[in-house]
Amino acid sequence: MSKESQSSNNLPWVEKYRPKQLDDLISHKDIITTIGKFVEEDRLPHLLFYGPPGTGKTSTILAVAKQLYSPKEFTSMVLELNASDDRGIGIVRGEILSFASTRTLFNKGFKLIILDEADAMTKDAQNALRRVIEKFTENVRFCIICNYLSKIIPALQSRCTRFRFGPLKQEQMVPRLEHVIAEEGVQVTNDGMKALVTLANGDMRKSLNILQSTSMAFDEVNENNVYTCVGHPLRKDIENIVNWVLNEDFVTAYNNTMNLKSLKGLALGDILTEVHAYIHRIDLPLHIRMTLLEKMADVEYRLASGTSEKIQLSSLIGAFQIARDLIAKEAV
């Protein structure tokens, strides 16, 4: 086996199957088409990509860079800075400025500076950057990538063409997952595939990471194994919890839920999120559902503040028991 193929085998699947060119990207066809035209006509503007993680922002600009430059030119024409790099005002005035202001003797065209996770940059650095963008447009193009547009100063936003990368749809993710599954020879059941795309919430990177970790831990990727691998509560566990809190007395509901939490190693935050989704699916009087949701929001807020999970679990069960008593009173 060659060293190259051996190193690609050791790669995480998110890197191994990262799209190499624009045509390989699976979503946001309108954005890809527009950027493709920019590249063809050699009229690439400064770009600002924003949206949730795992939606193809970095993959898109790297595919553009690979299309623009040959492998030999890549290192001298592309500067990629990530959140792990220091990107304070010193780097903007130093490394970025010197890269943007110099021309390469043998390579024609503009250079490309990719600033990934740019919402982690300080306001001072962003202010210093706007002058660099304006001054060296002839020589360099910037691509700013972030999760939250509100954390990028308006002066930078106005200098770039903005593209929003929304979460991926399930029907977009499945073919790509099937391709990876076929390449890697993984055994995946239908409910396993459904669990992968459900847990990913439109994040392609997350779905591939879950797929890889589950396939390494178990021989078959099915719903049970996927949920076990990520430590997420199973649907039947949530059904049991809701059944206990609505039908059993307080002590039984509390003990059963605590035992399940300990046995499966579940976090109350995850249980709360799944119970919230479940509440919307069961038939409850509207005013009681609203009261329950309000109480659950309070529990979540208190959990985020670092309070005791045991006390908050008691509060959650108490809210359901009060709701149950209200339903019983109205039925009389």
N, C-alpha and C positions, 0 to 999 in steps of 0.2 A: 504494500500500500504506500502511495506517495505521501510525502510530508503534508502537501496541500490538502489532499482528501482526508488525511487523518485529522488535521486541524479543523476542517469543516465539520467533521463528525463530533468534535468536542464542543463546537459552538452551541450556545442556546438556540432553540428553534426560531425565536424572534429575530435573531441576527442571520441565521442560516437561510431563512426564507424571506428576508427583507427584499422588497421589490427592487430590481436592478435598473428598470427603466419606467418611464411614465405609463406605458401600455400595460405594465404588470399590476398597476394599482387597481384596487377592486371597488373603490367608491368615489363619490364626489366627482362624477364624470364631467359636470359643467366646469368645475374648477380646473380639472386636469386638461380639458379641451382649451380653456382660455390660456393657461400657462403654456401649453403646447404651441399655441399660435404665437405667443410672445417669443418663445425660443426660436421657432421657425423664421420669424421675421426679424430676429436679432434686435428686438425692442423690449427686452426684459426690464420692467421698472423695479423700484425697491418694493419688497414684498413684506406683508405682515400676516402671518398665519396664526389664528387663535382658535381654541376649542378644547374639549376635554382630552385627557391622555389616551394614547393608543388609537387615534383616529387617522393617522397617516401624515401628520404635518412634517415631521423630520424625514420620513421616507420619501415624500414628494420632492422636497428641495434637494435631497441627496441624489434622487433619480434625475432631476434637472441638471445637477452638477456633473453627473456621469455622462449625460447627453451632450453637455457643452464642452467638456474637456476630456482629452485622452488620459489614460492612466499615468503617463509620464508628466503631463501638465498639472494633474490634480493637486499635488502637494504645493506647487508654487503658485497656483491660481485660486485655491480655496482655503479660507481660514475659518475653522469651526470652533466656536467657544461655547462650552456648556455651563450649566449652573455649578458644576463641580470646580470649574476654573474661577480664579479671582477675576471679577469683572467690575471692580470699582472704578472710580474716575482715573486712577493711575494707569490701568490697562487701556482705557479708551484713549488717553493722551499718549500712551506709549506704543504698545503692540498693535492696536487697531489703527492708530494714526500712521505709524510707519508702514504697515502693510498696505493701507489705502493710498498712501502718497507716492509709493514707488511703482514704477512700471517694470515689467520683465522684458529683457532684450529680445528674446526669441519667440515669445508668445503674443499673438495679437488678441484684440478684444479686451473685455473688462474682467476684473477679478470678482470673486464672490466671497462675501463675509456672512457666515451663518451664526446668528446669536440665538442659541437654543435656551429655553426656559428664561426668556428675557424679563419676565415679571419678577425675577429675583434680583434684578439690577437696581442699584440705588437711584434715587431721583437725580442726584448730582451727575452720576454716570450717564443717565439718559439725556440730561440737558447738554452734557459735553458732546454726546454722540450726534445730536441734531446738526451741529455745525459741521462735523466731519462728513455726514451724509450729504449735506448741501455742497460742500467745497470740492469733494472728490467724485461727484456723480459721473464725470467723464471716464474715470478710471476704474470705478468699483460699483458693484451693486450689493445692497444689504438685504438679507432675509431675516426678519425678526420673528421668532416663534415663541408663543406664550399660551398659557391656559386661561388667564384672565385678562381680557382687553382693558378693563378698568385700571389695571396696574401699570399700563403703558401711558406715558404723558401725552396729552392731545397733540403737542408739537411734533412728536414722532409719528403718531397715527396719521396726521395730515400729509406727511412726506412719503407715505407708503400706500400701495394698493392692497386693500384688506381682503382676506378670504377667511370665511368661517368654516371650520371642519366640524360638522356635527357628529354625534355618536353614530356608529355604523348600524344598519338594519340587520336583522337576523338572516334574511335571505342573501345579504351580501357576504356575511361572515361564513355561512355554511360551505359554499364551494371552495373557499380558501382553506378552511379546516379540512375538508375532504381531500384536497390536494396534498396537504402535509401528512394526513393519515395514510394515504396511499404510498407516499414516498418513504415514510418511516415504518410501514407495515404494522400499524397499531390496530388492535381489535377494539372497535367502538360500537356500542349498541345505540339504538335510536334514542332511548331515554338519556343515555350518556351525552349524546350530541346536543340534545335539548338543554341538559343541565349546563353544558359548556357555554352555550350562547346566552342562557338566562343569567348565569352568574357574572358573565363578562360585562353586561349592561352596555353594549356597543363599543367596548374596548378590545380591539383585535389582539393587542399585546397580552392583555390579561388572559384571554381565551387560550392563546398558544402556550402561555406559561402554565396554566391549569392543566391543559392537555399533556404537556411534557411531564410535569410532576406526577400526575395520576398514572401515566403510562409506565413511569419508572417505579412507582410504588406497587402497582397492581398489574396482573396479567390482562385484565379486561377493563376498559373505560366504560363503566355504566353509571347510572345516576347515583347509586349508593356510594360507589368508590370516589366519584368526583366530589360529592358533598363531604365525605369523610376526609378527603385529602386537604380540602381548604378549610375544614373545621366549621362548615356552615350548617345550620340546622336543617334536617330533612323536612320535606312537606308533611310527612306523617307525624313527625315529632311536634310540629307546630299545631297540627290538627288535635293531637293528644293534649297539648298544653291548653289550647282554647276550650277543649271539652272539659278538662279538669276545672279550669277557673270559672266556667259557667255552670257546671253541674255538680261539682263536689263541694264539700264544706271547706272553709279556709285552710285548716290545718292539713287536710289531705292534699289539697291543690298545691300548697306551699311545699310539702315534703316530696310529693311526686315530681314537681318541677325542679326542685333542688337536686334530687337524685339523678334526674335526666341530665341536668347541667353538668354535674360531676362526672357521670358516666361517659358522656359524649365530649366533655371539655368545651362546652358552649359558652359564649359571652352573652350577657343579658342584652347588650346593644344589638347583636345580631338577631336574637329572639324577638326583641321589640320591633325591629324593622320588618321581619316576616309576619309577625302578628298583625302589624298595621296593614299590610297588604291583604291579609286573610280577612280582617274586619270588613274591608270594602266588598268582599265577596259574599258575606253571609247576610241573611235578611234580618235587619234590626230596625226598630222605629228610628226615624231620622234624628229626633232630638237626643235619643239615648246614644246613638252612634257619635253625634257631635260631642257630647259630654265625655264619652270614652276617649275619643281622639285628643281632646283637650288635656285629659289626665295623662295620656300616653306621651304627649308633647312635653308635659312638665317632668315626667320621669326621665325622658331622654335628655332634657336640659340639665337635670340634676346629675345624671350619670356623666355627662360631659364635664361637669364641674368637679368630678372626682369623688363623688359620695359612695357610700357602701352599697354594693350590689344586692346584698341580702335585704337591706331596708327598702331599696327601690323595687325589688321583686315583691315584697310584701305590699307596697303601695300599688303596684300594678294589679296584683290579685284582688286587693281591696276595691279598686275601681271597677273591676269586672263583677265582683259580688254585689256592689251597690247597684250597678246597671241591671243585674239579674233580678234583684229585689224590686226595682222600679218596673221592670217588665211584668213581673208577677202581680204587682199591685194594680197595674193598668188592665191586666187580663181579668181581674175579679169584677 
